[in-house]
Amino acid sequence: MKTFLLGFAEGYFTVSLIIYIATYLILKNPINTLFYPEIYPVLFGLFYLGYKVNKKQVE
């Protein structure tokens, strides 16, 4: 469970940072994904994939 939460936090931060930078470069108006709950399911799916990949690398 601890590794899942760490992977989740790491993935969440990384994805939100990438989206923030990409939207800033494209629109000059960054979208801060940390405060939009309607996209949490999409981000959660990305984190789950990242968690599975990280788990395979660790083993």
Steps between C-alpha positions, in 0.01 A plus 500: 500500500785737582661449158162557335453832680856609421455406134166680495644820647802490269288434192247766594766764548679407177185497286367826645839665447516383136145621432577833669812558288333384176195723547726792596706461182195455274252745652721722720224428752591194707236258623583399855371142509540466876174688553268348238317201653314414178822369338603288800368173343714559189807577710429201723506276192838645402636449851382141505684431175810671639471298819484173305805599294694603812408174672633299203827696506548438873449123475 
